[in-house]
Amino acid sequence: MKQWIFREKVPDDVAIELGEMPEMAKSILYHRGVKTRVEAEKFLNPKYGDNVDDPLLILNMEKAAGRIVEAIKNNERIIIFGDYDADGICSSVVFHDFFKKIEFANFHTHIPDRYLEGYGLSLKAIDEFIKQGAKLIVTLDCGVTNAKEVEKANSLGLEVIIIDHHIVPENPPKAHAIVDLKQDGETYPTKFLSGAGIAFKTICAIIKLGKFNIIPGWEKWLLDVVAIATVADMVPLLGENRTLVYYGLKVLKKTQRPGLLSFYRQLKLSPANIAEDDLSFMIAPRLNVAGRMDHATVSFNLLTTQSDQEANWISERLETMNGDRREAVDKIIKTIDSEIGASRPDVIIMGDTSWSPGVLGLTANRVLEKYNCPVFLWGKGGDNIKGSCRSNGAINLVDFMKSLPAGLLDDLGGHSLSAGFSMAENKIGKLKEEIIKSYAVFPRKEIESVIYIEKEANIDDIGAAFFSTIEIFQPFGADNPKPVFSFKNINVHWVKKFGNGGAHLQLDFKKSDGKIVSAIGFFIGKNGDLDLKAGQTIDLAASVEKSNFRNKPEIRLRIVDIKAKI
């Protein structure tokens, strides 16, 4: 049972300092760390020049950007090596577009095959780059764990610049330069940027140092893909990230990329109404699906093509892959649900050699949402076992996997709440046993199932006027969540389950004027604990959002929690 707790009252001194604005606005700002009128103005009306810091303040940035400028000026062969997820793809697009803009042609973009090459640099790839006559490799959204690969590159006279945002190991690669905000000694004001965010900062530094003949401010056109990556990677949407996404959404409304325009048409998205939810739930998943079901280069080509015909063909292909991905995830979820049954495990460890590693991250997210415990899933990709894991915050996944017996895992990496691993197939029999054994003694944090309520609302209040009071806080995301409101003792007018065999839930409520307000909950339609019926009275916790599905604007509720009355 989740506990509903009302947000604490804004202290009087902060309320006075924030000046003349609605009490709810003051509360939302205060609980995002905003306590002064100056901070409030920066949050509500971010100005690009004031809210984006000098890229050369980032540790090693001048060295990295300077080397890339030198390579451009000397026409050295540059390899852009990006990761195969939406963040890595968008990072690669940032560099690709800049090189095209300055008419630098001596570069090659390489995105590895998730199954045949695996994550990050490989020794085989370095051999291939040497054959191409490369002089410099720039890794994007990966590379910070590739010590032996960088060592080999160095031995062959091939320099490496690592642009990453993952946890830096104790003994990082001996690259020419590492640009990663998680390094010791980093003093840059923003502590978390997506991979594409750091790629963008690098391009800004290159432009600053290289004095290229391009219109000042041109780089802002790259913010469409930076926004997609930032939202997809779920970094905190405060400070500089908020500014990048705020302006990125403006670019997305005006984008001339044939690939994105094709997506808009196919997904029936109105360019004028593009919002962060469209990036999270519609665009990013389709960019990600290529690396999971085929090859990430498909999505890279979509974002870089100048051909409308090619864009339409690729977007249709990605939509087909997305349907295949959905079926694969649903099939694995059914297997997991069947095996778990009515039990409530402390940790879930499951896998099968028939499971595609490319869909395990998405599956692990769904399993985590349902069972609220750490999840370790594995499948077979190529000759090795590949795994994805998710944590509810009880454990740091990277630290936990490092605590497992030496030699069990061949490789691991990621973040505290989302990570991955690989291992030899002949060791898979020990995985569950060792995880359970280690989990029993590993230090854990207590996880509070708490929902913070902004205020109690009335269903009659819900409409355009109410939404206008909260839309000024967009874009919402990590650390800037949609405000949640409680609705007490409301009567369910209609219940509908839809999508994927009834996976999603829609509840309709009737206002006193007879108009209907709908509440949507994704992936909760099959929750047996929510067997609701028309006429039933419930308490509802929900956020308020504007849906433009199929270009039909609608103010609706997004279900966060339901307490049914007995």
SEMISE-904131 format. One record per residue (C-alpha): z, x, y; residue in one letter; residue number from 1. Coordinates in nm, 3 decimals. Layout:
! SEMISE-904131
Z,X,Y,A,NUM
...
! end
This chain:
! SEMISE-904131
0.000,0.000,0.000,M,1
-0.099,0.140,0.337,K,2
0.151,0.129,0.619,Q,3
0.034,-0.008,0.952,W,4
0.195,0.165,1.250,I,5
0.131,0.073,1.612,F,6
0.044,0.362,1.841,R,7
0.338,0.486,2.044,E,8
0.353,0.378,2.406,K,9
0.198,0.613,2.661,V,10
0.477,0.800,2.844,P,11
0.531,0.673,3.200,D,12
0.443,1.006,3.362,D,13
0.111,1.023,3.173,V,14
0.035,0.657,3.252,A,15
0.090,0.728,3.623,I,16
-0.117,1.048,3.610,E,17
-0.412,0.870,3.444,L,18
-0.425,0.631,3.738,G,19
-0.600,0.295,3.760,E,20
-0.747,0.211,3.422,M,21
-0.670,-0.047,3.150,P,22
-0.359,0.020,2.942,E,23
-0.566,0.033,2.622,M,24
-0.793,0.300,2.772,A,25
-0.489,0.508,2.867,K,26
-0.354,0.474,2.512,S,27
-0.683,0.579,2.350,I,28
-0.709,0.881,2.579,L,29
-0.346,0.982,2.533,Y,30
-0.374,0.980,2.155,H,31
-0.672,1.215,2.181,R,32
-0.472,1.465,2.381,G,33
-0.597,1.353,2.724,V,34
-0.311,1.342,2.977,K,35
-0.462,1.397,3.322,T,36
-0.731,1.235,3.537,R,37
-0.936,1.556,3.525,V,38
-0.924,1.562,3.145,E,39
-1.006,1.189,3.135,A,40
-1.313,1.241,3.354,E,41
-1.433,1.527,3.129,K,42
-1.380,1.310,2.820,F,43
-1.541,0.991,2.949,L,44
-1.823,1.152,3.149,N,45
-1.886,1.494,2.995,P,46
-2.104,1.710,3.218,K,47
-2.304,1.961,3.018,Y,48
-2.254,2.255,3.255,G,49
-1.878,2.204,3.283,D,50
-1.801,2.130,2.918,N,51
-2.013,2.389,2.734,V,52
-1.880,2.743,2.738,D,53
-2.071,3.071,2.771,D,54
-2.203,3.165,2.424,P,55
-2.139,3.532,2.494,L,56
-1.764,3.460,2.484,L,57
-1.797,3.421,2.105,I,58
-1.688,3.726,1.907,L,59
-1.987,3.949,1.811,N,60
-2.234,3.712,1.979,M,61
-2.372,3.970,2.219,E,62
-2.433,4.214,1.934,K,63
-2.599,3.948,1.716,A,64
-2.814,3.796,1.990,A,65
-2.906,4.138,2.125,G,66
-3.033,4.250,1.783,R,67
-3.244,3.935,1.747,I,68
-3.390,3.988,2.096,V,69
-3.475,4.346,1.997,E,70
-3.648,4.224,1.679,A,71
-3.852,3.973,1.880,I,72
-3.955,4.232,2.139,K,73
-4.055,4.481,1.864,N,74
-4.230,4.211,1.658,N,75
-4.013,4.286,1.353,E,76
-4.034,4.049,1.056,R,77
-3.734,3.807,1.073,I,78
-3.616,3.590,0.785,I,79
-3.431,3.272,0.883,I,80
-3.212,3.189,0.581,F,81
-3.059,2.841,0.608,G,82
-2.838,2.638,0.379,D,83
-2.981,2.337,0.194,Y,84
-2.763,2.062,0.347,D,85
-2.827,1.868,0.669,A,86
-2.630,2.123,0.873,D,87
-2.822,2.420,0.733,G,88
-3.156,2.242,0.766,I,89
-3.088,2.153,1.130,C,90
-2.970,2.510,1.197,S,91
-3.302,2.638,1.064,S,92
-3.491,2.388,1.281,V,93
-3.308,2.518,1.590,V,94
-3.434,2.873,1.525,F,95
-3.780,2.758,1.417,H,96
-3.831,2.554,1.734,D,97
-3.716,2.839,1.958,F,98
-3.947,3.092,1.792,F,99
-4.238,2.849,1.824,K,100
-4.152,2.788,2.189,K,101
-4.167,3.159,2.277,I,102
-4.475,3.201,2.053,E,103
-4.305,3.446,1.820,F,104
-4.486,3.415,1.487,A,105
-4.350,3.701,1.276,N,106
-4.078,3.498,1.104,F,107
-4.030,3.309,0.781,H,108
-3.783,3.026,0.712,T,109
-3.629,3.033,0.366,H,110
-3.403,2.756,0.239,I,111
-3.285,2.826,-0.117,P,112
-3.327,2.589,-0.410,D,113
-2.984,2.440,-0.482,R,114
-3.032,2.470,-0.859,Y,115
-3.252,2.776,-0.909,L,116
-3.102,3.000,-0.639,E,117
-2.762,2.850,-0.564,G,118
-2.561,2.871,-0.245,Y,119
-2.611,3.154,0.003,G,120
-2.803,3.479,-0.021,L,121
-2.912,3.602,-0.362,S,122
-3.010,3.949,-0.480,L,123
-3.344,3.815,-0.596,K,124
-3.417,3.668,-0.251,A,125
-3.349,4.004,-0.086,I,126
-3.603,4.169,-0.317,D,127
-3.857,3.909,-0.210,E,128
-3.785,3.960,0.161,F,129
-3.834,4.337,0.121,I,130
-4.179,4.268,-0.030,K,131
-4.260,4.056,0.278,Q,132
-4.182,4.352,0.504,G,133
-3.874,4.191,0.656,A,134
-3.649,4.397,0.883,K,135
-3.383,4.138,0.972,L,136
-3.222,3.844,0.791,I,137
-3.038,3.580,0.993,V,138
-2.824,3.354,0.772,T,139
-2.742,3.008,0.905,L,140
-2.454,2.790,0.781,D,141
-2.398,3.039,0.497,C,142
-2.364,3.410,0.427,G,143
-2.002,3.486,0.509,V,144
-1.913,3.520,0.138,T,145
-2.223,3.724,0.042,N,146
-2.070,4.075,0.045,A,147
-2.265,4.226,-0.245,K,148
-2.593,4.075,-0.129,E,149
-2.546,4.216,0.222,V,150
-2.455,4.552,0.070,E,151
-2.784,4.554,-0.122,K,152
-2.979,4.457,0.190,A,153
-2.813,4.741,0.382,N,154
-2.903,4.989,0.109,S,155
-3.269,4.887,0.140,L,156
-3.275,4.921,0.519,G,157
-3.269,4.545,0.578,L,158
-3.019,4.434,0.844,E,159
-2.830,4.105,0.817,V,160
-2.680,3.886,1.089,I,161
-2.449,3.614,0.960,I,162
-2.418,3.293,1.164,I,163
-2.174,3.074,0.976,D,164
-1.874,2.845,1.024,H,165
-1.707,2.864,0.684,H,166
-1.379,3.040,0.606,I,167
-1.416,3.416,0.641,V,168
-1.283,3.609,0.337,P,169
-1.035,3.897,0.367,E,170
-1.315,4.144,0.301,N,171
-1.618,4.001,0.479,P,172
-1.972,4.134,0.427,P,173
-2.062,4.454,0.613,K,174
-2.334,4.282,0.812,A,175
-2.479,4.407,1.141,H,176
-2.285,4.121,1.304,A,177
-2.092,3.815,1.191,I,178
-2.074,3.517,1.424,V,179
-1.814,3.276,1.286,D,180
-1.538,3.104,1.484,L,181
-1.299,3.142,1.188,K,182
-1.282,3.522,1.224,Q,183
-0.963,3.705,1.314,D,184
-0.967,3.796,1.680,G,185
-1.184,3.502,1.786,E,186
-1.084,3.373,2.132,T,187
-1.363,3.121,2.199,Y,188
-1.208,2.798,2.336,P,189
-1.369,2.571,2.074,T,190
-1.240,2.648,1.725,K,191
-1.473,2.427,1.521,F,192
-1.849,2.403,1.560,L,193
-2.099,2.294,1.296,S,194
-2.339,2.553,1.158,G,195
-2.611,2.408,1.380,A,196
-2.370,2.418,1.674,G,197
-2.324,2.793,1.629,I,198
-2.699,2.837,1.571,A,199
-2.758,2.658,1.901,F,200
-2.504,2.879,2.081,K,201
-2.684,3.181,1.937,T,202
-3.019,3.061,2.073,I,203
-2.853,3.003,2.412,C,204
-2.727,3.364,2.402,A,205
-3.070,3.495,2.298,I,206
-3.232,3.310,2.590,I,207
-2.968,3.448,2.827,K,208
-3.015,3.808,2.710,L,209
-3.389,3.801,2.645,G,210
-3.507,3.646,2.972,K,211
-3.793,3.466,2.799,F,212
-4.053,3.280,3.000,N,213
-3.932,2.928,2.927,I,214
-3.814,2.651,3.158,I,215
-3.438,2.675,3.227,P,216
-3.258,2.408,3.025,G,217
-3.536,2.372,2.764,W,218
-3.283,2.447,2.489,E,219
-3.119,2.106,2.546,K,220
-3.415,1.951,2.361,W,221
-3.269,2.113,2.047,L,222
-2.959,1.895,2.077,L,223
-3.114,1.612,1.874,D,224
-3.081,1.812,1.551,V,225
-2.753,1.970,1.667,V,226
-2.606,1.620,1.708,A,227
-2.723,1.516,1.360,I,228
-2.565,1.825,1.204,A,229
-2.242,1.798,1.402,T,230
-2.187,1.436,1.299,V,231
-2.295,1.506,0.938,A,232
-2.055,1.801,0.906,D,233
-1.762,1.596,1.040,M,234
-1.629,1.861,1.278,V,235
-1.389,1.732,1.547,P,236
-1.576,1.527,1.807,L,237
-1.368,1.653,2.096,L,238
-1.433,1.917,2.360,G,239
-1.764,2.099,2.326,E,240
-1.864,1.914,2.009,N,241
-1.826,1.583,2.192,R,242
-2.050,1.713,2.470,T,243
-2.315,1.840,2.228,L,244
-2.330,1.505,2.046,V,245
-2.308,1.304,2.371,Y,246
-2.619,1.478,2.504,Y,247
-2.777,1.503,2.161,G,248
-2.778,1.124,2.139,L,249
-2.958,1.112,2.474,K,250
-3.225,1.345,2.333,V,251
-3.247,1.138,2.014,L,252
-3.326,0.831,2.226,K,253
-3.622,1.022,2.378,K,254
-3.721,1.238,2.080,T,255
-4.088,1.317,2.025,Q,256
-4.033,1.459,1.676,R,257
-4.278,1.269,1.451,P,258
-4.028,1.297,1.164,G,259
-3.745,1.128,1.350,L,260
-3.977,0.863,1.494,L,261
-4.096,0.792,1.140,S,262
-3.733,0.757,1.027,F,263
-3.665,0.514,1.313,Y,264
-3.959,0.294,1.209,R,265
-3.876,0.304,0.841,Q,266
-3.505,0.235,0.888,L,267
-3.571,-0.021,1.163,K,268
-3.365,0.173,1.415,L,269
-3.419,0.113,1.785,S,270
-3.446,0.451,1.965,P,271
-3.270,0.306,2.271,A,272
-2.968,0.210,2.059,N,273
-2.929,0.521,1.841,I,274
-2.557,0.584,1.788,A,275
-2.342,0.822,1.587,E,276
-2.315,0.574,1.297,D,277
-2.693,0.585,1.257,D,278
-2.668,0.962,1.220,L,279
-2.379,0.939,0.970,S,280
-2.501,0.659,0.749,F,281
-2.879,0.651,0.786,M,282
-3.036,0.979,0.900,I,283
-2.808,1.259,0.768,A,284
-2.791,1.120,0.410,P,285
-3.171,1.113,0.393,R,286
-3.195,1.471,0.519,L,287
-2.934,1.576,0.263,N,288
-3.103,1.400,-0.027,V,289
-3.397,1.643,-0.040,A,290
-3.175,1.938,-0.136,G,291
-3.001,1.724,-0.397,R,292
-3.300,1.557,-0.561,M,293
-3.589,1.796,-0.483,D,294
-3.592,2.082,-0.228,H,295
-3.437,2.094,0.120,A,296
-3.764,2.229,0.262,T,297
-3.891,1.871,0.244,V,298
-3.641,1.767,0.513,S,299
-3.704,2.083,0.713,F,300
-4.076,2.001,0.713,N,301
-4.001,1.646,0.828,L,302
-3.814,1.774,1.135,L,303
-4.069,2.040,1.226,T,304
-4.404,1.874,1.154,T,305
-4.626,1.776,1.445,Q,306
-4.831,1.540,1.229,S,307
-4.754,1.167,1.233,D,308
-4.931,1.127,0.900,Q,309
-4.728,1.402,0.732,E,310
-4.407,1.265,0.886,A,311
-4.472,0.918,0.743,N,312
-4.550,1.061,0.401,W,313
-4.233,1.274,0.395,I,314
-4.003,0.998,0.523,S,315
-4.131,0.763,0.252,E,316
-4.071,1.035,-0.006,R,317
-3.715,1.087,0.120,L,318
-3.648,0.712,0.104,E,319
-3.758,0.708,-0.261,T,320
-3.530,1.004,-0.333,M,321
-3.243,0.826,-0.159,N,322
-3.283,0.529,-0.393,G,323
-3.283,0.762,-0.694,D,324
-2.973,0.937,-0.558,R,325
-2.793,0.605,-0.514,R,326
-2.865,0.508,-0.875,E,327
-2.741,0.847,-1.003,A,328
-2.416,0.820,-0.805,V,329
-2.351,0.463,-0.922,D,330
-2.405,0.565,-1.283,K,331
-2.150,0.850,-1.260,I,332
-1.899,0.627,-1.077,I,333
-1.918,0.371,-1.360,K,334
-1.848,0.645,-1.615,T,335
-1.548,0.773,-1.417,I,336
-1.406,0.424,-1.361,D,337
-1.444,0.348,-1.732,S,338
-1.258,0.663,-1.837,E,339
-0.978,0.627,-1.583,I,340
-0.926,0.257,-1.650,G,341
-0.605,0.118,-1.503,A,342
-0.435,0.457,-1.470,S,343
-0.366,0.624,-1.136,R,344
-0.418,0.998,-1.196,P,345
-0.268,1.273,-0.977,D,346
-0.593,1.469,-0.997,V,347
-0.936,1.383,-1.141,I,348
-1.139,1.644,-1.332,I,349
-1.455,1.515,-1.495,M,350
-1.808,1.629,-1.566,G,351
-2.106,1.626,-1.796,D,352
-2.403,1.857,-1.845,T,353
-2.629,1.557,-1.775,S,354
-2.483,1.507,-1.426,W,355
-2.696,1.645,-1.144,S,356
-2.486,1.879,-0.926,P,357
-2.681,1.762,-0.624,G,358
-2.516,1.418,-0.621,V,359
-2.163,1.530,-0.709,L,360
-2.048,1.577,-0.350,G,361
-2.139,1.219,-0.264,L,362
-1.982,1.096,-0.587,T,363
-1.662,1.292,-0.522,A,364
-1.636,1.131,-0.178,N,365
-1.655,0.785,-0.333,R,366
-1.403,0.871,-0.605,V,367
-1.165,1.016,-0.344,L,368
-1.189,0.698,-0.135,E,369
-1.107,0.484,-0.437,K,370
-0.830,0.686,-0.607,Y,371
-0.692,0.887,-0.311,N,372
-0.628,1.205,-0.510,C,373
-0.802,1.544,-0.541,P,374
-1.130,1.522,-0.731,V,375
-1.314,1.795,-0.925,F,376
-1.655,1.697,-1.065,L,377
-1.905,1.920,-1.242,W,378
-2.258,1.909,-1.377,G,379
-2.523,2.152,-1.492,K,380
-2.777,2.308,-1.258,G,381
-3.003,2.581,-1.393,G,382
-2.808,2.799,-1.637,D,383
-2.468,2.748,-1.475,N,384
-2.210,2.478,-1.424,I,385
-2.190,2.364,-1.063,K,386
-1.901,2.167,-0.925,G,387
-1.801,1.974,-0.615,S,388
-1.446,1.892,-0.516,C,389
-1.273,1.684,-0.252,R,390
-0.909,1.668,-0.140,S,391
-0.707,1.394,0.024,N,392
-0.514,1.661,0.213,G,393
-0.249,1.715,-0.055,A,394
-0.396,2.058,-0.134,I,395
-0.625,2.311,0.032,N,396
-0.915,2.327,-0.214,L,397
-1.019,2.685,-0.139,V,398
-0.662,2.816,-0.176,D,399
-0.610,2.606,-0.489,F,400
-0.925,2.734,-0.663,M,401
-0.829,3.092,-0.574,K,402
-0.501,3.030,-0.760,S,403
-0.681,2.949,-1.086,L,404
-0.691,3.225,-1.354,P,405
-0.918,3.515,-1.263,A,406
-1.259,3.492,-1.426,G,407
-1.254,3.113,-1.477,L,408
-1.480,3.047,-1.178,L,409
-1.777,3.266,-1.096,D,410
-1.787,3.157,-0.734,D,411
-1.618,2.918,-0.493,L,412
-1.639,2.830,-0.127,G,413
-1.618,2.560,0.136,G,414
-1.344,2.401,0.340,H,415
-0.988,2.287,0.272,S,416
-1.093,1.925,0.208,L,417
-1.447,1.977,0.074,S,418
-1.556,2.265,-0.146,A,419
-1.767,2.372,-0.440,G,420
-1.762,2.611,-0.734,F,421
-1.974,2.751,-1.015,S,422
-1.884,2.879,-1.360,M,423
-2.028,2.975,-1.697,A,424
-2.087,2.687,-1.936,E,425
-1.883,2.849,-2.214,N,426
-1.568,2.828,-1.995,K,427
-1.592,2.459,-1.912,I,428
-1.351,2.365,-2.191,G,429
-1.070,2.542,-2.003,K,430
-1.139,2.393,-1.661,L,431
-0.944,2.067,-1.693,K,432
-0.650,2.233,-1.867,E,433
-0.620,2.507,-1.604,E,434
-0.656,2.271,-1.307,I,435
-0.387,2.037,-1.442,I,436
-0.159,2.331,-1.516,K,437
-0.205,2.483,-1.169,S,438
-0.184,2.147,-0.989,Y,439
0.159,2.084,-1.143,A,440
0.306,2.388,-0.965,V,441
0.077,2.430,-0.661,F,442
0.244,2.353,-0.323,P,443
0.138,2.008,-0.206,R,444
0.166,1.817,0.119,K,445
0.299,1.465,0.120,E,446
0.016,1.229,0.211,I,447
0.117,0.933,0.419,E,448
-0.102,0.628,0.374,S,449
-0.077,0.529,0.737,V,450
-0.317,0.331,0.954,I,451
-0.254,0.367,1.325,Y,452
-0.307,0.037,1.508,I,453
-0.411,0.047,1.873,E,454
-0.296,-0.306,1.943,K,455
-0.285,-0.656,1.796,E,456
-0.595,-0.857,1.880,A,457
-0.720,-1.212,1.841,N,458
-1.040,-1.297,1.662,I,459
-1.138,-1.507,1.967,D,460
-1.139,-1.186,2.175,D,461
-1.416,-1.022,1.974,I,462
-1.745,-1.009,2.159,G,463
-1.953,-0.804,2.400,A,464
-1.680,-0.784,2.667,A,465
-1.422,-0.653,2.420,F,466
-1.665,-0.396,2.280,F,467
-1.752,-0.271,2.630,S,468
-1.388,-0.161,2.675,T,469
-1.410,0.079,2.381,I,470
-1.775,0.193,2.376,E,471
-1.704,0.432,2.665,I,472
-1.512,0.646,2.412,F,473
-1.823,0.702,2.197,Q,474
-1.940,0.907,2.017,P,475
-1.667,0.844,1.760,F,476
-1.601,1.079,1.473,G,477
-1.347,1.327,1.339,A,478
-1.042,1.349,1.570,D,479
-1.195,1.077,1.790,N,480
-1.180,0.783,1.549,P,481
-1.277,0.429,1.634,K,482
-0.966,0.245,1.760,P,483
-0.822,0.015,1.493,V,484
-0.688,-0.332,1.576,F,485
-0.475,-0.570,1.373,S,486
-0.556,-0.938,1.330,F,487
-0.263,-1.140,1.195,K,488
-0.282,-1.458,0.987,N,489
-0.655,-1.514,1.020,I,490
-0.838,-1.758,0.798,N,491
-1.136,-1.637,0.593,V,492
-1.428,-1.871,0.657,H,493
-1.670,-1.714,0.408,W,494
-1.679,-1.430,0.154,V,495
-1.997,-1.245,0.058,K,496
-2.060,-0.940,-0.156,K,497
-2.385,-0.752,-0.112,F,498
-2.574,-0.431,-0.189,G,499
-2.570,-0.225,-0.510,N,500
-2.450,-0.509,-0.731,G,501
-2.187,-0.631,-0.488,G,502
-2.049,-0.293,-0.381,A,503
-1.998,-0.404,-0.020,H,504
-1.789,-0.687,0.124,L,505
-1.855,-0.920,0.417,Q,506
-1.589,-1.157,0.549,L,507
-1.677,-1.419,0.809,D,508
-1.422,-1.564,1.051,F,509
-1.471,-1.866,1.277,K,510
-1.363,-1.843,1.640,K,511
-1.217,-2.146,1.817,S,512
-1.557,-2.208,1.984,D,513
-1.720,-2.226,1.641,G,514
-1.899,-1.889,1.662,K,515
-1.880,-1.656,1.362,I,516
-1.745,-1.301,1.366,V,517
-1.829,-1.092,1.059,S,518
-1.625,-0.804,0.916,A,519
-1.800,-0.548,0.692,I,520
-1.642,-0.317,0.436,G,521
-1.859,-0.068,0.249,F,522
-1.783,0.023,-0.114,F,523
-1.486,-0.215,-0.140,I,524
-1.667,-0.518,-0.282,G,525
-1.580,-0.421,-0.640,K,526
-1.212,-0.358,-0.567,N,527
-1.032,-0.596,-0.802,G,528
-0.731,-0.602,-0.570,D,529
-0.946,-0.775,-0.307,L,530
-1.051,-1.090,-0.489,D,531
-1.065,-1.295,-0.169,L,532
-1.180,-1.654,-0.134,K,533
-1.288,-1.876,0.152,A,534
-0.991,-2.053,0.308,G,535
-0.751,-1.768,0.232,Q,536
-0.523,-1.631,0.505,T,537
-0.508,-1.255,0.553,I,538
-0.395,-0.980,0.788,D,539
-0.684,-0.754,0.879,L,540
-0.698,-0.400,1.020,A,541
-1.043,-0.329,1.161,A,542
-1.240,-0.142,1.423,S,543
-1.496,-0.309,1.648,V,544
-1.857,-0.195,1.647,E,545
-2.203,-0.292,1.761,K,546
-2.457,-0.323,1.482,S,547
-2.828,-0.307,1.559,N,548
-2.936,-0.354,1.197,F,549
-3.299,-0.461,1.187,R,550
-3.292,-0.459,1.570,N,551
-3.053,-0.755,1.582,K,552
-2.757,-0.664,1.806,P,553
-2.425,-0.796,1.673,E,554
-2.063,-0.725,1.764,I,555
-1.874,-0.714,1.436,R,556
-1.563,-0.572,1.273,L,557
-1.551,-0.276,1.033,R,558
-1.280,-0.335,0.770,I,559
-1.013,-0.063,0.748,V,560
-0.751,-0.250,0.540,D,561
-0.669,-0.600,0.422,I,562
-0.334,-0.756,0.339,K,563
-0.384,-1.080,0.154,A,564
-0.122,-1.354,0.188,K,565
0.029,-1.486,-0.133,I,566
! end
